[in-house]
Amino acid sequence: MSDVLMDVRRFRILAVVDDYSRENLVLVADTSLSGGRVVRELDQIIAEHGMPKTIGSDNRTELTRMAILK
C-alpha cells in the first residue's frame, strides 16, 4: 500500500497477512521499502511463525527485486 503525506512525500506500507487466520503478521510504514528490507521482515516472520507453504504477492517493485527472488 502507499499514500502521500501533505508535504507531498510518498510513503509505503508493507502488510503481511496470514490468509488462513487473517492475522496481521507485520505492518511496516516507511518512506522507502527496499527489497532487502522486505527480506529482513520476512525472515523475522519465518523465525517467529515458521516457513509458509506459499507466499502470495502483488508484484510491486520491492517484491520483484533480486533480494526477494534469491
mmCIF file of the N, C-alpha and C atoms, coordinates in Angstrom:
data_MODEL
# 
_entry.id   MODEL 
# 
loop_
_atom_site.group_PDB 
_atom_site.id 
_atom_site.type_symbol 
_atom_site.label_atom_id 
_atom_site.label_alt_id 
_atom_site.label_comp_id 
_atom_site.label_asym_id 
_atom_site.label_entity_id 
_atom_site.label_seq_id 
_atom_site.pdbx_PDB_ins_code 
_atom_site.Cartn_x 
_atom_site.Cartn_y 
_atom_site.Cartn_z 
_atom_site.occupancy 
_atom_site.B_iso_or_equiv 
_atom_site.pdbx_formal_charge 
_atom_site.auth_seq_id 
_atom_site.auth_comp_id 
_atom_site.auth_asym_id 
_atom_site.auth_atom_id 
_atom_site.pdbx_PDB_model_num 
ATOM 1   N N  . MET A 1 1  ? 0.847  -1.163  0.000  1.00 0.00 ? 1  MET A N  1 
ATOM 2   C CA . MET A 1 1  ? 0.000  0.000   0.000  1.00 0.00 ? 1  MET A CA 1 
ATOM 3   C C  . MET A 1 1  ? 0.892  1.225   0.000  1.00 0.00 ? 1  MET A C  1 
ATOM 4   N N  . SER A 1 2  ? 0.381  2.306   -0.511 1.00 0.00 ? 2  SER A N  1 
ATOM 5   C CA . SER A 1 2  ? 1.143  3.552   -0.492 1.00 0.00 ? 2  SER A CA 1 
ATOM 6   C C  . SER A 1 2  ? 0.173  4.729   -0.422 1.00 0.00 ? 2  SER A C  1 
ATOM 7   N N  . ASP A 1 3  ? 0.718  5.854   -0.014 1.00 0.00 ? 3  ASP A N  1 
ATOM 8   C CA . ASP A 1 3  ? -0.063 7.081   0.063  1.00 0.00 ? 3  ASP A CA 1 
ATOM 9   C C  . ASP A 1 3  ? 0.905  8.251   0.027  1.00 0.00 ? 3  ASP A C  1 
ATOM 10  N N  . VAL A 1 4  ? 0.375  9.453   0.073  1.00 0.00 ? 4  VAL A N  1 
ATOM 11  C CA . VAL A 1 4  ? 1.192  10.660  0.022  1.00 0.00 ? 4  VAL A CA 1 
ATOM 12  C C  . VAL A 1 4  ? 0.853  11.521  1.228  1.00 0.00 ? 4  VAL A C  1 
ATOM 13  N N  . LEU A 1 5  ? 1.899  12.047  1.880  1.00 0.00 ? 5  LEU A N  1 
ATOM 14  C CA . LEU A 1 5  ? 1.714  12.949  3.002  1.00 0.00 ? 5  LEU A CA 1 
ATOM 15  C C  . LEU A 1 5  ? 1.341  14.338  2.501  1.00 0.00 ? 5  LEU A C  1 
ATOM 16  N N  . MET A 1 6  ? 0.903  15.207  3.400  1.00 0.00 ? 6  MET A N  1 
ATOM 17  C CA . MET A 1 6  ? 0.517  16.564  2.996  1.00 0.00 ? 6  MET A CA 1 
ATOM 18  C C  . MET A 1 6  ? 1.678  17.341  2.389  1.00 0.00 ? 6  MET A C  1 
ATOM 19  N N  . ASP A 1 7  ? 2.925  16.999  2.776  1.00 0.00 ? 7  ASP A N  1 
ATOM 20  C CA . ASP A 1 7  ? 4.086  17.682  2.196  1.00 0.00 ? 7  ASP A CA 1 
ATOM 21  C C  . ASP A 1 7  ? 4.571  17.007  0.913  1.00 0.00 ? 7  ASP A C  1 
ATOM 22  N N  . VAL A 1 8  ? 3.743  16.170  0.321  1.00 0.00 ? 8  VAL A N  1 
ATOM 23  C CA . VAL A 1 8  ? 3.944  15.509  -0.962 1.00 0.00 ? 8  VAL A CA 1 
ATOM 24  C C  . VAL A 1 8  ? 4.957  14.363  -0.912 1.00 0.00 ? 8  VAL A C  1 
ATOM 25  N N  . ARG A 1 9  ? 5.460  14.017  0.267  1.00 0.00 ? 9  ARG A N  1 
ATOM 26  C CA . ARG A 1 9  ? 6.341  12.842  0.354  1.00 0.00 ? 9  ARG A CA 1 
ATOM 27  C C  . ARG A 1 9  ? 5.489  11.580  0.295  1.00 0.00 ? 9  ARG A C  1 
ATOM 28  N N  . ARG A 1 10 ? 5.965  10.632  -0.477 1.00 0.00 ? 10 ARG A N  1 
ATOM 29  C CA . ARG A 1 10 ? 5.276  9.352   -0.621 1.00 0.00 ? 10 ARG A CA 1 
ATOM 30  C C  . ARG A 1 10 ? 5.764  8.401   0.459  1.00 0.00 ? 10 ARG A C  1 
ATOM 31  N N  . PHE A 1 11 ? 4.869  7.561   0.965  1.00 0.00 ? 11 PHE A N  1 
ATOM 32  C CA . PHE A 1 11 ? 5.275  6.511   1.885  1.00 0.00 ? 11 PHE A CA 1 
ATOM 33  C C  . PHE A 1 11 ? 4.580  5.213   1.502  1.00 0.00 ? 11 PHE A C  1 
ATOM 34  N N  . ARG A 1 12 ? 5.186  4.132   1.901  1.00 0.00 ? 12 ARG A N  1 
ATOM 35  C CA . ARG A 1 12 ? 4.665  2.799   1.591  1.00 0.00 ? 12 ARG A CA 1 
ATOM 36  C C  . ARG A 1 12 ? 4.441  2.023   2.869  1.00 0.00 ? 12 ARG A C  1 
ATOM 37  N N  . ILE A 1 13 ? 3.545  1.064   2.792  1.00 0.00 ? 13 ILE A N  1 
ATOM 38  C CA . ILE A 1 13 ? 3.251  0.201   3.931  1.00 0.00 ? 13 ILE A CA 1 
ATOM 39  C C  . ILE A 1 13 ? 3.370  -1.244  3.472  1.00 0.00 ? 13 ILE A C  1 
ATOM 40  N N  . LEU A 1 14 ? 4.205  -1.991  4.166  1.00 0.00 ? 14 LEU A N  1 
ATOM 41  C CA . LEU A 1 14 ? 4.313  -3.428  3.935  1.00 0.00 ? 14 LEU A CA 1 
ATOM 42  C C  . LEU A 1 14 ? 3.374  -4.108  4.914  1.00 0.00 ? 14 LEU A C  1 
ATOM 43  N N  . ALA A 1 15 ? 2.370  -4.784  4.404  1.00 0.00 ? 15 ALA A N  1 
ATOM 44  C CA . ALA A 1 15 ? 1.408  -5.509  5.237  1.00 0.00 ? 15 ALA A CA 1 
ATOM 45  C C  . ALA A 1 15 ? 1.497  -6.987  4.873  1.00 0.00 ? 15 ALA A C  1 
ATOM 46  N N  . VAL A 1 16 ? 1.787  -7.811  5.865  1.00 0.00 ? 16 VAL A N  1 
ATOM 47  C CA . VAL A 1 16 ? 1.852  -9.260  5.655  1.00 0.00 ? 16 VAL A CA 1 
ATOM 48  C C  . VAL A 1 16 ? 0.749  -9.883  6.498  1.00 0.00 ? 16 VAL A C  1 
ATOM 49  N N  . VAL A 1 17 ? -0.174 -10.574 5.825  1.00 0.00 ? 17 VAL A N  1 
ATOM 50  C CA . VAL A 1 17 ? -1.344 -11.150 6.488  1.00 0.00 ? 17 VAL A CA 1 
ATOM 51  C C  . VAL A 1 17 ? -1.386 -12.649 6.215  1.00 0.00 ? 17 VAL A C  1 
ATOM 52  N N  . ASP A 1 18 ? -1.646 -13.429 7.254  1.00 0.00 ? 18 ASP A N  1 
ATOM 53  C CA . ASP A 1 18 ? -1.854 -14.868 7.116  1.00 0.00 ? 18 ASP A CA 1 
ATOM 54  C C  . ASP A 1 18 ? -3.261 -15.068 6.541  1.00 0.00 ? 18 ASP A C  1 
ATOM 55  N N  . ASP A 1 19 ? -3.363 -15.611 5.321  1.00 0.00 ? 19 ASP A N  1 
ATOM 56  C CA . ASP A 1 19 ? -4.666 -15.787 4.675  1.00 0.00 ? 19 ASP A CA 1 
ATOM 57  C C  . ASP A 1 19 ? -5.592 -16.713 5.451  1.00 0.00 ? 19 ASP A C  1 
ATOM 58  N N  . TYR A 1 20 ? -5.049 -17.698 6.132  1.00 0.00 ? 20 TYR A N  1 
ATOM 59  C CA . TYR A 1 20 ? -5.879 -18.666 6.855  1.00 0.00 ? 20 TYR A CA 1 
ATOM 60  C C  . TYR A 1 20 ? -6.467 -18.049 8.125  1.00 0.00 ? 20 TYR A C  1 
ATOM 61  N N  . SER A 1 21 ? -5.609 -17.509 8.984  1.00 0.00 ? 21 SER A N  1 
ATOM 62  C CA . SER A 1 21 ? -6.072 -16.972 10.270 1.00 0.00 ? 21 SER A CA 1 
ATOM 63  C C  . SER A 1 21 ? -6.479 -15.505 10.187 1.00 0.00 ? 21 SER A C  1 
ATOM 64  N N  . ARG A 1 22 ? -6.122 -14.830 9.093  1.00 0.00 ? 22 ARG A N  1 
ATOM 65  C CA . ARG A 1 22 ? -6.337 -13.400 8.891  1.00 0.00 ? 22 ARG A CA 1 
ATOM 66  C C  . ARG A 1 22 ? -5.554 -12.558 9.896  1.00 0.00 ? 22 ARG A C  1 
ATOM 67  N N  . GLU A 1 23 ? -4.537 -13.169 10.514 1.00 0.00 ? 23 GLU A N  1 
ATOM 68  C CA . GLU A 1 23 ? -3.680 -12.461 11.465 1.00 0.00 ? 23 GLU A CA 1 
ATOM 69  C C  . GLU A 1 23 ? -2.717 -11.554 10.711 1.00 0.00 ? 23 GLU A C  1 
ATOM 70  N N  . ASN A 1 24 ? -2.580 -10.318 11.196 1.00 0.00 ? 24 ASN A N  1 
ATOM 71  C CA . ASN A 1 24 ? -1.601 -9.400  10.637 1.00 0.00 ? 24 ASN A CA 1 
ATOM 72  C C  . ASN A 1 24 ? -0.238 -9.766  11.222 1.00 0.00 ? 24 ASN A C  1 
ATOM 73  N N  . LEU A 1 25 ? 0.683  -10.248 10.401 1.00 0.00 ? 25 LEU A N  1 
ATOM 74  C CA . LEU A 1 25 ? 1.991  -10.688 10.880 1.00 0.00 ? 25 LEU A CA 1 
ATOM 75  C C  . LEU A 1 25 ? 2.993  -9.548  10.980 1.00 0.00 ? 25 LEU A C  1 
ATOM 76  N N  . VAL A 1 26 ? 2.883  -8.558  10.109 1.00 0.00 ? 26 VAL A N  1 
ATOM 77  C CA . VAL A 1 26 ? 3.755  -7.380  10.183 1.00 0.00 ? 26 VAL A CA 1 
ATOM 78  C C  . VAL A 1 26 ? 3.087  -6.238  9.432  1.00 0.00 ? 26 VAL A C  1 
ATOM 79  N N  . LEU A 1 27 ? 3.319  -5.048  9.943  1.00 0.00 ? 27 LEU A N  1 
ATOM 80  C CA . LEU A 1 27 ? 2.850  -3.825  9.299  1.00 0.00 ? 27 LEU A CA 1 
ATOM 81  C C  . LEU A 1 27 ? 3.964  -2.803  9.458  1.00 0.00 ? 27 LEU A C  1 
ATOM 82  N N  . VAL A 1 28 ? 4.638  -2.475  8.347  1.00 0.00 ? 28 VAL A N  1 
ATOM 83  C CA . VAL A 1 28 ? 5.793  -1.580  8.375  1.00 0.00 ? 28 VAL A CA 1 
ATOM 84  C C  . VAL A 1 28 ? 5.503  -0.396  7.463  1.00 0.00 ? 28 VAL A C  1 
ATOM 85  N N  . ALA A 1 29 ? 5.593  0.801   7.999  1.00 0.00 ? 29 ALA A N  1 
ATOM 86  C CA . ALA A 1 29 ? 5.414  2.017   7.201  1.00 0.00 ? 29 ALA A CA 1 
ATOM 87  C C  . ALA A 1 29 ? 6.744  2.751   7.128  1.00 0.00 ? 29 ALA A C  1 
ATOM 88  N N  . ASP A 1 30 ? 7.113  3.187   5.919  1.00 0.00 ? 30 ASP A N  1 
ATOM 89  C CA . ASP A 1 30 ? 8.375  3.908   5.742  1.00 0.00 ? 30 ASP A CA 1 
ATOM 90  C C  . ASP A 1 30 ? 8.309  4.669   4.423  1.00 0.00 ? 30 ASP A C  1 
ATOM 91  N N  . THR A 1 31 ? 9.180  5.648   4.272  1.00 0.00 ? 31 THR A N  1 
ATOM 92  C CA . THR A 1 31 ? 9.234  6.390   3.010  1.00 0.00 ? 31 THR A CA 1 
ATOM 93  C C  . THR A 1 31 ? 9.924  5.591   1.913  1.00 0.00 ? 31 THR A C  1 
ATOM 94  N N  . SER A 1 32 ? 10.629 4.539   2.307  1.00 0.00 ? 32 SER A N  1 
ATOM 95  C CA . SER A 1 32 ? 11.299 3.686   1.339  1.00 0.00 ? 32 SER A CA 1 
ATOM 96  C C  . SER A 1 32 ? 11.313 2.253   1.857  1.00 0.00 ? 32 SER A C  1 
ATOM 97  N N  . LEU A 1 33 ? 10.856 1.333   1.043  1.00 0.00 ? 33 LEU A N  1 
ATOM 98  C CA . LEU A 1 33 ? 10.893 -0.095  1.393  1.00 0.00 ? 33 LEU A CA 1 
ATOM 99  C C  . LEU A 1 33 ? 11.666 -0.823  0.301  1.00 0.00 ? 33 LEU A C  1 
ATOM 100 N N  . SER A 1 34 ? 12.910 -1.117  0.591  1.00 0.00 ? 34 SER A N  1 
ATOM 101 C CA . SER A 1 34 ? 13.754 -1.818  -0.383 1.00 0.00 ? 34 SER A CA 1 
ATOM 102 C C  . SER A 1 34 ? 13.463 -3.315  -0.351 1.00 0.00 ? 34 SER A C  1 
ATOM 103 N N  . GLY A 1 35 ? 13.940 -4.002  -1.372 1.00 0.00 ? 35 GLY A N  1 
ATOM 104 C CA . GLY A 1 35 ? 13.822 -5.455  -1.389 1.00 0.00 ? 35 GLY A CA 1 
ATOM 105 C C  . GLY A 1 35 ? 14.523 -6.084  -0.200 1.00 0.00 ? 35 GLY A C  1 
ATOM 106 N N  . GLY A 1 36 ? 15.687 -5.531  0.176  1.00 0.00 ? 36 GLY A N  1 
ATOM 107 C CA . GLY A 1 36 ? 16.420 -6.031  1.334  1.00 0.00 ? 36 GLY A CA 1 
ATOM 108 C C  . GLY A 1 36 ? 15.635 -5.885  2.624  1.00 0.00 ? 36 GLY A C  1 
ATOM 109 N N  . ARG A 1 37 ? 14.939 -4.752  2.775  1.00 0.00 ? 37 ARG A N  1 
ATOM 110 C CA . ARG A 1 37 ? 14.124 -4.525  3.974  1.00 0.00 ? 37 ARG A CA 1 
ATOM 111 C C  . ARG A 1 37 ? 12.977 -5.526  4.038  1.00 0.00 ? 37 ARG A C  1 
ATOM 112 N N  . VAL A 1 38 ? 12.354 -5.779  2.890  1.00 0.00 ? 38 VAL A N  1 
ATOM 113 C CA . VAL A 1 38 ? 11.262 -6.755  2.837  1.00 0.00 ? 38 VAL A CA 1 
ATOM 114 C C  . VAL A 1 38 ? 11.779 -8.138  3.213  1.00 0.00 ? 38 VAL A C  1 
ATOM 115 N N  . VAL A 1 39 ? 12.957 -8.514  2.710  1.00 0.00 ? 39 VAL A N  1 
ATOM 116 C CA . VAL A 1 39 ? 13.556 -9.813  3.045  1.00 0.00 ? 39 VAL A CA 1 
ATOM 117 C C  . VAL A 1 39 ? 13.790 -9.922  4.546  1.00 0.00 ? 39 VAL A C  1 
ATOM 118 N N  . ARG A 1 40 ? 14.330 -8.870  5.164  1.00 0.00 ? 40 ARG A N  1 
ATOM 119 C CA . ARG A 1 40 ? 14.567 -8.893  6.614  1.00 0.00 ? 40 ARG A CA 1 
ATOM 120 C C  . ARG A 1 40 ? 13.260 -9.079  7.383  1.00 0.00 ? 40 ARG A C  1 
ATOM 121 N N  . GLU A 1 41 ? 12.211 -8.410  6.962  1.00 0.00 ? 41 GLU A N  1 
ATOM 122 C CA . GLU A 1 41 ? 10.916 -8.540  7.633  1.00 0.00 ? 41 GLU A CA 1 
ATOM 123 C C  . GLU A 1 41 ? 10.366 -9.956  7.460  1.00 0.00 ? 41 GLU A C  1 
ATOM 124 N N  . LEU A 1 42 ? 10.485 -10.506 6.248  1.00 0.00 ? 42 LEU A N  1 
ATOM 125 C CA . LEU A 1 42 ? 10.009 -11.881 6.015  1.00 0.00 ? 42 LEU A CA 1 
ATOM 126 C C  . LEU A 1 42 ? 10.835 -12.898 6.798  1.00 0.00 ? 42 LEU A C  1 
ATOM 127 N N  . ASP A 1 43 ? 12.146 -12.689 6.881  1.00 0.00 ? 43 ASP A N  1 
ATOM 128 C CA . ASP A 1 43 ? 12.993 -13.584 7.681  1.00 0.00 ? 43 ASP A CA 1 
ATOM 129 C C  . ASP A 1 43 ? 12.565 -13.579 9.148  1.00 0.00 ? 43 ASP A C  1 
ATOM 130 N N  . GLN A 1 44 ? 12.210 -12.399 9.666  1.00 0.00 ? 44 GLN A N  1 
ATOM 131 C CA . GLN A 1 44 ? 11.760 -12.299 11.056 1.00 0.00 ? 44 GLN A CA 1 
ATOM 132 C C  . GLN A 1 44 ? 10.431 -13.041 11.268 1.00 0.00 ? 44 GLN A C  1 
ATOM 133 N N  . ILE A 1 45 ? 9.524  -12.914 10.315 1.00 0.00 ? 45 ILE A N  1 
ATOM 134 C CA . ILE A 1 45 ? 8.242  -13.618 10.403 1.00 0.00 ? 45 ILE A CA 1 
ATOM 135 C C  . ILE A 1 45 ? 8.465  -15.126 10.379 1.00 0.00 ? 45 ILE A C  1 
ATOM 136 N N  . ILE A 1 46 ? 9.341  -15.586 9.490  1.00 0.00 ? 46 ILE A N  1 
ATOM 137 C CA . ILE A 1 46 ? 9.639  -17.020 9.391  1.00 0.00 ? 46 ILE A CA 1 
ATOM 138 C C  . ILE A 1 46 ? 10.266 -17.522 10.682 1.00 0.00 ? 46 ILE A C  1 
ATOM 139 N N  . ALA A 1 47 ? 11.144 -16.737 11.296 1.00 0.00 ? 47 ALA A N  1 
ATOM 140 C CA . ALA A 1 47 ? 11.767 -17.131 12.566 1.00 0.00 ? 47 ALA A CA 1 
ATOM 141 C C  . ALA A 1 47 ? 10.726 -17.266 13.674 1.00 0.00 ? 47 ALA A C  1 
ATOM 142 N N  . GLU A 1 48 ? 9.721  -16.416 13.659 1.00 0.00 ? 48 GLU A N  1 
ATOM 143 C CA . GLU A 1 48 ? 8.700  -16.436 14.707 1.00 0.00 ? 48 GLU A CA 1 
ATOM 144 C C  . GLU A 1 48 ? 7.576  -17.431 14.446 1.00 0.00 ? 48 GLU A C  1 
ATOM 145 N N  . HIS A 1 49 ? 7.182  -17.605 13.169 1.00 0.00 ? 49 HIS A N  1 
ATOM 146 C CA . HIS A 1 49 ? 5.987  -18.396 12.844 1.00 0.00 ? 49 HIS A CA 1 
ATOM 147 C C  . HIS A 1 49 ? 6.261  -19.640 12.017 1.00 0.00 ? 49 HIS A C  1 
ATOM 148 N N  . GLY A 1 50 ? 7.479  -19.815 11.549 1.00 0.00 ? 50 GLY A N  1 
ATOM 149 C CA . GLY A 1 50 ? 7.805  -20.946 10.688 1.00 0.00 ? 50 GLY A CA 1 
ATOM 150 C C  . GLY A 1 50 ? 7.631  -20.600 9.216  1.00 0.00 ? 50 GLY A C  1 
ATOM 151 N N  . MET A 1 51 ? 8.172  -21.476 8.364  1.00 0.00 ? 51 MET A N  1 
ATOM 152 C CA . MET A 1 51 ? 8.142  -21.274 6.912  1.00 0.00 ? 51 MET A CA 1 
ATOM 153 C C  . MET A 1 51 ? 6.742  -21.558 6.362  1.00 0.00 ? 51 MET A C  1 
ATOM 154 N N  . PRO A 1 52 ? 6.173  -20.627 5.597  1.00 0.00 ? 52 PRO A N  1 
ATOM 155 C CA . PRO A 1 52 ? 4.861  -20.878 4.999  1.00 0.00 ? 52 PRO A CA 1 
ATOM 156 C C  . PRO A 1 52 ? 4.988  -21.823 3.800  1.00 0.00 ? 52 PRO A C  1 
ATOM 157 N N  . LYS A 1 53 ? 3.897  -22.475 3.452  1.00 0.00 ? 53 LYS A N  1 
ATOM 158 C CA . LYS A 1 53 ? 3.906  -23.346 2.273  1.00 0.00 ? 53 LYS A CA 1 
ATOM 159 C C  . LYS A 1 53 ? 3.952  -22.517 0.995  1.00 0.00 ? 53 LYS A C  1 
ATOM 160 N N  . THR A 1 54 ? 3.260  -21.385 0.985  1.00 0.00 ? 54 THR A N  1 
ATOM 161 C CA . THR A 1 54 ? 3.268  -20.497 -0.176 1.00 0.00 ? 54 THR A CA 1 
ATOM 162 C C  . THR A 1 54 ? 3.274  -19.046 0.291  1.00 0.00 ? 54 THR A C  1 
ATOM 163 N N  . ILE A 1 55 ? 3.738  -18.173 -0.594 1.00 0.00 ? 55 ILE A N  1 
ATOM 164 C CA . ILE A 1 55 ? 3.698  -16.736 -0.351 1.00 0.00 ? 55 ILE A CA 1 
ATOM 165 C C  . ILE A 1 55 ? 3.096  -16.091 -1.589 1.00 0.00 ? 55 ILE A C  1 
ATOM 166 N N  . GLY A 1 56 ? 2.054  -15.298 -1.402 1.00 0.00 ? 56 GLY A N  1 
ATOM 167 C CA . GLY A 1 56 ? 1.442  -14.555 -2.495 1.00 0.00 ? 56 GLY A CA 1 
ATOM 168 C C  . GLY A 1 56 ? 1.885  -13.103 -2.406 1.00 0.00 ? 56 GLY A C  1 
ATOM 169 N N  . SER A 1 57 ? 1.954  -12.437 -3.537 1.00 0.00 ? 57 SER A N  1 
ATOM 170 C CA . SER A 1 57 ? 2.394  -11.047 -3.533 1.00 0.00 ? 57 SER A CA 1 
ATOM 171 C C  . SER A 1 57 ? 1.686  -10.287 -4.642 1.00 0.00 ? 57 SER A C  1 
ATOM 172 N N  . ASP A 1 58 ? 1.666  -8.961  -4.506 1.00 0.00 ? 58 ASP A N  1 
ATOM 173 C CA . ASP A 1 58 ? 1.050  -8.134  -5.534 1.00 0.00 ? 58 ASP A CA 1 
ATOM 174 C C  . ASP A 1 58 ? 2.051  -7.689  -6.597 1.00 0.00 ? 58 ASP A C  1 
ATOM 175 N N  . ASN A 1 59 ? 3.301  -8.188  -6.510 1.00 0.00 ? 59 ASN A N  1 
ATOM 176 C CA . ASN A 1 59 ? 4.342  -7.926  -7.508 1.00 0.00 ? 59 ASN A CA 1 
ATOM 177 C C  . ASN A 1 59 ? 4.711  -6.454  -7.664 1.00 0.00 ? 59 ASN A C  1 
ATOM 178 N N  . ARG A 1 60 ? 4.658  -5.698  -6.573 1.00 0.00 ? 60 ARG A N  1 
ATOM 179 C CA . ARG A 1 60 ? 5.156  -4.319  -6.604 1.00 0.00 ? 60 ARG A CA 1 
ATOM 180 C C  . ARG A 1 60 ? 6.670  -4.382  -6.765 1.00 0.00 ? 60 ARG A C  1 
ATOM 181 N N  . THR A 1 61 ? 7.293  -3.278  -7.097 1.00 0.00 ? 61 THR A N  1 
ATOM 182 C CA . THR A 1 61 ? 8.718  -3.280  -7.431 1.00 0.00 ? 61 THR A CA 1 
ATOM 183 C C  . THR A 1 61 ? 9.593  -3.833  -6.315 1.00 0.00 ? 61 THR A C  1 
ATOM 184 N N  . GLU A 1 62 ? 9.287  -3.514  -5.053 1.00 0.00 ? 62 GLU A N  1 
ATOM 185 C CA . GLU A 1 62 ? 10.131 -4.011  -3.967 1.00 0.00 ? 62 GLU A CA 1 
ATOM 186 C C  . GLU A 1 62 ? 9.972  -5.518  -3.760 1.00 0.00 ? 62 GLU A C  1 
ATOM 187 N N  . LEU A 1 63 ? 8.933  -6.120  -4.329 1.00 0.00 ? 63 LEU A N  1 
ATOM 188 C CA . LEU A 1 63 ? 8.710  -7.556  -4.187 1.00 0.00 ? 63 LEU A CA 1 
ATOM 189 C C  . LEU A 1 63 ? 9.209  -8.349  -5.387 1.00 0.00 ? 63 LEU A C  1 
ATOM 190 N N  . THR A 1 64 ? 9.726  -7.682  -6.404 1.00 0.00 ? 64 THR A N  1 
ATOM 191 C CA . THR A 1 64 ? 10.241 -8.390  -7.583 1.00 0.00 ? 64 THR A CA 1 
ATOM 192 C C  . THR A 1 64 ? 11.736 -8.176  -7.765 1.00 0.00 ? 64 THR A C  1 
ATOM 193 N N  . ARG A 1 65 ? 12.366 -7.528  -6.829 1.00 0.00 ? 65 ARG A N  1 
ATOM 194 C CA . ARG A 1 65 ? 13.812 -7.279  -6.912 1.00 0.00 ? 65 ARG A CA 1 
ATOM 195 C C  . ARG A 1 65 ? 14.589 -8.554  -6.633 1.00 0.00 ? 65 ARG A C  1 
ATOM 196 N N  . MET A 1 66 ? 15.860 -8.551  -6.978 1.00 0.00 ? 66 MET A N  1 
ATOM 197 C CA . MET A 1 66 ? 16.723 -9.720  -6.805 1.00 0.00 ? 66 MET A CA 1 
ATOM 198 C C  . MET A 1 66 ? 16.800 -10.175 -5.362 1.00 0.00 ? 66 MET A C  1 
ATOM 199 N N  . ALA A 1 67 ? 16.739 -9.278  -4.400 1.00 0.00 ? 67 ALA A N  1 
ATOM 200 C CA . ALA A 1 67 ? 16.803 -9.656  -2.978 1.00 0.00 ? 67 ALA A CA 1 
ATOM 201 C C  . ALA A 1 67 ? 15.662 -10.615 -2.638 1.00 0.00 ? 67 ALA A C  1 
ATOM 202 N N  . ILE A 1 68 ? 14.494 -10.395 -3.170 1.00 0.00 ? 68 ILE A N  1 
ATOM 203 C CA . ILE A 1 68 ? 13.348 -11.262 -2.902 1.00 0.00 ? 68 ILE A CA 1 
ATOM 204 C C  . ILE A 1 68 ? 13.484 -12.573 -3.676 1.00 0.00 ? 68 ILE A C  1 
ATOM 205 N N  . LEU A 1 69 ? 13.887 -12.476 -4.940 1.00 0.00 ? 69 LEU A N  1 
ATOM 206 C CA . LEU A 1 69 ? 13.965 -13.660 -5.777 1.00 0.00 ? 69 LEU A CA 1 
ATOM 207 C C  . LEU A 1 69 ? 15.014 -14.654 -5.290 1.00 0.00 ? 69 LEU A C  1 
ATOM 208 N N  . LYS A 1 70 ? 16.073 -14.157 -4.629 1.00 0.00 ? 70 LYS A N  1 
ATOM 209 C CA . LYS A 1 70 ? 17.097 -15.050 -4.085 1.00 0.00 ? 70 LYS A CA 1 
ATOM 210 C C  . LYS A 1 70 ? 16.552 -15.758 -2.874 1.00 0.00 ? 70 LYS A C  1 
# 
